[in-house]
Amino acid sequence: MNTKLFRSSLLLVSSLCFIAGLSAQTPATPKLEFPAPSPAATVKQRVGLTDIEINYSRPGVKGRKIFGGLESWGEVWRAGANSATKISFSTPVKLNGVAVPAGTYALFALLDPKEWTIILGKGPEQWGAYAYDQKNDVARIKATPVNLPTPIETFTIGIGDVRDESATLYLAWESTRVPMKLEVDVTSVLVPQIEAVMASDAAKKPYLEAAMFYYAHDLDLKKALGWINEGIAQQPDALWMIYRKGLLLAKMGDKAGALAAANQSLALAAKANGAIKDEYTRLNNALIASLK
């Protein structure tokens, strides 16, 4: 054996192993992440039977004058930063009385000191408002800006005042809030379905839910009372249902019947335990007080 050659080979292998070991111990270059100047945000809200989703970026004031400054009057603004703001509705809606079909839209704003024009258009995947073209408009909604007593640093789009068939969709930034009434159709969609289920021979029917929907929407209260009575017949100790029967009767003008239902529910609550006892004691006492 060539001893010199063997030792050279051994030295080479050892050196390579040492280098590989050093490489394994050397930490990888960390992936740098910087905070976004205008962080992305998603708003999801169900109003009635309608799902609404808004995807947008949220710039900050950062000491600048925004409206009439950074964002010029008379210009179409992307209503956010980066990509155009995207809004989707799972059913048709109305915004300040303007009909908007179900779909996904780019949301822009034509700025004016006294009246904004909110624009919903085709092409929600575009960047900013640079490719905005009026021919792609689907709806234009007039909205009156409101001055805020306390400035808002970060641009915000939100949905508040949520009811079964309405809500408020708003844009807010700096010292300006721009609200729009959002309306959805629930009654004409749901009532035929309720009527069909309640007239069927289904083993389980939504007696309480159907009755309280009619109660909340001022529909056929006699029919609602019949449904809730059927529900109580199946669950005689359902104090929550008996309490709501009292609400129905009170709305129908039957104070004596409402008082009897409230007292019956109150007596059942006295036998219950925990939170349900406290809750329905409070609710029934409030109903009784309202009937005096």
C-alpha positions as CSV (number, residue, x, y, z in Angstrom):
1,M,0.0,0.0,0.0
2,N,1.2,3.5,-0.8
3,T,1.2,5.0,2.7
4,K,1.7,8.5,1.6
5,L,-1.2,8.3,-0.8
6,F,-3.4,6.7,1.8
7,R,-2.6,9.4,4.4
8,S,-3.4,12.2,1.8
9,S,-6.7,10.6,0.9
10,L,-7.6,10.3,4.6
11,L,-6.7,13.9,5.2
12,L,-8.9,15.0,2.3
13,V,-11.9,13.0,3.5
14,S,-11.4,14.4,7.1
15,S,-11.2,18.0,5.7
16,L,-14.4,17.5,3.7
17,C,-16.2,16.1,6.7
18,F,-15.1,19.1,8.8
19,I,-16.2,21.6,6.2
20,A,-19.6,19.8,5.9
21,G,-20.0,19.9,9.7
22,L,-19.3,23.6,9.7
23,S,-21.8,24.2,7.0
24,A,-24.4,22.2,8.9
25,Q,-23.8,24.4,11.9
26,T,-23.9,27.7,10.0
27,P,-27.4,29.2,10.4
28,A,-29.4,29.9,7.2
29,T,-29.9,33.5,6.3
30,P,-33.2,34.5,8.1
31,K,-36.1,35.5,5.9
32,L,-36.8,39.1,6.3
33,E,-40.3,40.3,6.9
34,F,-41.2,44.0,7.1
35,P,-44.4,45.4,8.4
36,A,-46.7,46.4,5.6
37,P,-47.3,50.2,5.3
38,S,-51.0,49.4,4.6
39,P,-51.8,46.0,6.1
40,A,-54.4,43.8,4.4
41,A,-57.7,43.2,6.1
42,T,-60.8,41.1,5.6
43,V,-64.3,41.9,6.8
44,K,-66.9,39.1,6.8
45,Q,-70.5,39.7,7.9
46,R,-73.8,38.0,7.4
47,V,-76.8,40.3,7.2
48,G,-80.1,38.3,7.2
49,L,-79.4,35.6,4.7
50,T,-76.7,37.5,2.8
51,D,-72.9,36.9,3.2
52,I,-70.8,40.0,2.7
53,E,-67.0,39.9,2.4
54,I,-64.6,42.9,1.9
55,N,-60.9,42.6,1.2
56,Y,-58.9,45.8,1.4
57,S,-55.7,47.4,2.6
58,R,-55.6,49.9,5.4
59,P,-53.4,52.9,5.0
60,G,-52.7,55.3,8.0
61,V,-52.9,59.0,8.2
62,K,-49.3,59.3,9.4
63,G,-49.5,63.1,9.9
64,R,-50.7,63.8,6.3
65,K,-53.8,65.6,5.1
66,I,-55.9,62.9,3.5
67,F,-59.0,64.2,1.7
68,G,-58.3,67.2,-0.4
69,G,-54.6,66.5,0.1
70,L,-53.2,63.0,-0.4
71,E,-56.5,62.0,-2.1
72,S,-57.7,64.8,-4.3
73,W,-61.3,66.0,-4.7
74,G,-62.9,65.0,-7.9
75,E,-60.6,61.9,-8.3
76,V,-61.6,58.3,-8.2
77,W,-59.9,56.6,-5.2
78,R,-59.3,52.9,-4.7
79,A,-60.9,53.1,-1.2
80,G,-57.8,51.8,0.5
81,A,-54.3,51.0,-0.7
82,N,-52.5,48.6,-3.0
83,S,-55.0,46.4,-4.9
84,A,-58.5,47.8,-5.5
85,T,-60.8,47.1,-2.6
86,K,-62.9,44.1,-3.3
87,I,-66.5,43.5,-2.0
88,S,-68.8,40.6,-2.6
89,F,-72.5,39.9,-1.9
90,S,-74.0,36.4,-1.9
91,T,-77.5,37.8,-2.8
92,P,-78.8,41.0,-4.4
93,V,-78.7,44.0,-2.0
94,K,-79.5,47.7,-2.0
95,L,-77.1,50.4,-1.0
96,N,-78.8,53.7,-0.2
97,G,-81.6,52.5,-2.3
98,V,-79.5,51.5,-5.3
99,A,-79.9,47.9,-6.4
100,V,-76.7,45.8,-6.6
101,P,-76.8,42.3,-8.0
102,A,-75.1,39.4,-6.2
103,G,-71.5,39.2,-7.2
104,T,-67.9,40.4,-6.5
105,Y,-66.9,44.0,-7.3
106,A,-64.1,46.5,-7.2
107,L,-65.1,49.3,-4.8
108,F,-64.0,52.8,-5.7
109,A,-65.0,56.3,-4.3
110,L,-65.3,59.5,-6.3
111,L,-64.4,62.1,-3.7
112,D,-66.3,65.3,-3.1
113,P,-66.4,67.5,0.1
114,K,-70.2,67.3,0.2
115,E,-71.2,64.1,-1.5
116,W,-69.2,61.0,-2.3
117,T,-70.0,58.6,-5.1
118,I,-69.3,55.0,-4.2
119,I,-68.7,53.0,-7.3
120,L,-69.0,49.2,-7.6
121,G,-67.6,47.9,-10.8
122,K,-66.2,44.9,-12.7
123,G,-62.6,43.9,-12.5
124,P,-62.0,43.4,-8.8
125,E,-58.5,42.0,-9.3
126,Q,-57.0,45.2,-10.6
127,W,-54.3,47.2,-8.9
128,G,-55.4,50.5,-7.4
129,A,-57.7,52.7,-9.5
130,Y,-55.3,53.2,-12.4
131,A,-57.2,50.9,-14.7
132,Y,-60.6,52.3,-13.6
133,D,-63.0,52.7,-16.5
134,Q,-66.5,54.1,-16.1
135,K,-67.9,51.7,-18.6
136,N,-67.3,48.9,-16.1
137,D,-69.5,50.5,-13.5
138,V,-72.3,48.2,-12.1
139,A,-73.7,50.7,-9.6
140,R,-73.0,54.2,-8.4
141,I,-74.2,55.1,-4.9
142,K,-74.5,58.7,-3.6
143,A,-73.4,59.0,0.1
144,T,-73.1,62.0,2.4
145,P,-69.9,62.3,4.4
146,V,-70.1,63.0,8.1
147,N,-67.5,64.8,10.1
148,L,-66.0,62.9,13.0
149,P,-65.2,64.5,16.4
150,T,-62.2,62.2,16.9
151,P,-59.9,61.5,13.9
152,I,-59.3,57.9,12.8
153,E,-55.7,57.0,12.1
154,T,-56.3,53.9,10.1
155,F,-58.6,53.6,7.2
156,T,-61.6,51.4,8.1
157,I,-64.4,49.8,6.2
158,G,-67.0,48.2,8.5
159,I,-70.5,46.9,8.8
160,G,-72.6,47.9,11.8
161,D,-76.2,48.3,13.0
162,V,-76.9,44.8,11.8
163,R,-80.6,43.8,11.7
164,D,-82.3,40.9,9.9
165,E,-82.9,43.0,6.7
166,S,-80.5,46.0,7.0
167,A,-77.1,47.2,8.2
168,T,-74.8,50.2,7.8
169,L,-71.8,49.8,5.5
170,Y,-69.4,52.6,6.1
171,L,-65.9,54.0,5.2
172,A,-64.1,56.0,7.8
173,W,-60.7,57.7,7.8
174,E,-59.1,60.9,9.1
175,S,-62.1,63.0,10.3
176,T,-64.6,61.6,7.8
177,R,-67.2,58.8,7.9
178,V,-69.3,57.8,4.9
179,P,-72.2,55.6,5.8
180,M,-74.6,53.8,3.5
181,K,-77.7,51.9,4.3
182,L,-77.5,48.3,3.2
183,E,-80.7,46.4,2.7
184,V,-81.3,42.7,2.0
185,D,-84.4,40.8,1.3
186,V,-85.2,38.2,3.9
187,T,-89.0,38.1,4.3
188,S,-90.0,37.4,0.7
189,V,-87.4,34.6,0.6
190,L,-88.0,33.0,4.0
191,V,-91.7,33.3,4.4
192,P,-92.7,30.8,1.6
193,Q,-90.1,28.4,3.0
194,I,-91.5,28.7,6.6
195,E,-95.0,28.2,5.3
196,A,-94.1,25.1,3.4
197,V,-92.2,23.5,6.3
198,M,-94.9,24.4,8.9
199,A,-97.7,22.9,6.6
200,S,-95.7,19.7,6.0
201,D,-95.8,16.5,7.9
202,A,-92.2,16.9,9.1
203,A,-91.6,15.2,12.4
204,K,-89.7,18.2,13.8
205,K,-90.8,21.8,13.0
206,P,-89.2,25.1,14.0
207,Y,-92.2,26.2,16.0
208,L,-90.3,28.8,18.1
209,E,-88.1,30.1,15.4
210,A,-91.0,30.5,12.9
211,A,-93.2,32.2,15.5
212,M,-90.5,34.6,16.5
213,F,-89.6,35.5,12.9
214,Y,-93.2,36.5,12.4
215,Y,-93.2,38.4,15.7
216,A,-90.1,40.3,14.8
217,H,-91.3,41.2,11.3
218,D,-94.9,42.1,12.2
219,L,-96.4,39.3,10.1
220,D,-99.4,37.0,10.9
221,L,-99.3,37.0,14.8
222,K,-102.2,34.7,15.1
223,K,-100.4,32.1,13.0
224,A,-97.3,32.7,15.1
225,L,-99.3,32.1,18.3
226,G,-100.6,28.9,16.9
227,W,-97.1,27.6,16.2
228,I,-95.7,28.5,19.6
229,N,-98.7,26.8,21.3
230,E,-97.9,23.7,19.3
231,G,-94.3,23.9,20.4
232,I,-95.3,24.3,24.1
233,A,-97.7,21.3,23.8
234,Q,-94.6,19.2,22.9
235,Q,-92.5,20.8,25.6
236,P,-94.8,21.9,28.4
237,D,-91.9,23.0,30.7
238,A,-90.0,25.1,28.1
239,L,-90.0,28.3,30.1
240,W,-88.1,30.1,27.3
241,M,-90.9,29.3,24.8
242,I,-93.7,30.3,27.3
243,Y,-91.9,33.6,27.9
244,R,-91.9,34.3,24.2
245,K,-95.6,33.4,24.1
246,G,-96.0,36.2,26.5
247,L,-94.2,38.6,24.2
248,L,-96.4,37.6,21.3
249,L,-99.6,38.1,23.3
250,A,-98.4,41.4,24.5
251,K,-97.8,42.5,21.0
252,M,-101.3,41.3,20.0
253,G,-102.8,43.5,22.8
254,D,-103.7,40.6,25.1
255,K,-102.3,41.9,28.4
256,A,-104.0,39.3,30.5
257,G,-102.8,36.4,28.4
258,A,-99.3,37.9,28.3
259,L,-99.3,38.3,32.1
260,A,-100.4,34.7,32.6
261,A,-97.6,33.4,30.3
262,A,-95.0,35.5,32.1
263,N,-96.1,34.2,35.5
264,Q,-96.1,30.6,34.2
265,S,-92.6,31.0,32.8
266,L,-91.5,32.8,36.1
267,A,-92.7,29.9,38.2
268,L,-90.8,27.4,36.0
269,A,-87.7,29.6,36.3
270,A,-87.9,29.4,40.1
271,K,-87.5,25.7,39.8
272,A,-84.5,25.9,37.5
273,N,-80.8,26.2,38.3
274,G,-78.0,28.4,37.3
275,A,-77.9,31.0,34.5
276,I,-81.3,30.0,33.0
277,K,-83.0,30.7,36.3
278,D,-81.4,34.2,36.6
279,E,-82.0,35.1,33.0
280,Y,-85.7,34.1,32.8
281,T,-86.5,35.6,36.2
282,R,-85.1,38.9,34.9
283,L,-86.8,38.7,31.5
284,N,-90.2,37.7,32.9
285,N,-90.1,40.4,35.6
286,A,-89.3,43.0,32.9
287,L,-92.3,41.7,30.8
288,I,-94.6,41.8,33.8
289,A,-93.5,45.4,34.6
290,S,-94.1,46.4,31.0
291,L,-97.7,45.2,31.2
292,K,-98.7,47.4,34.1
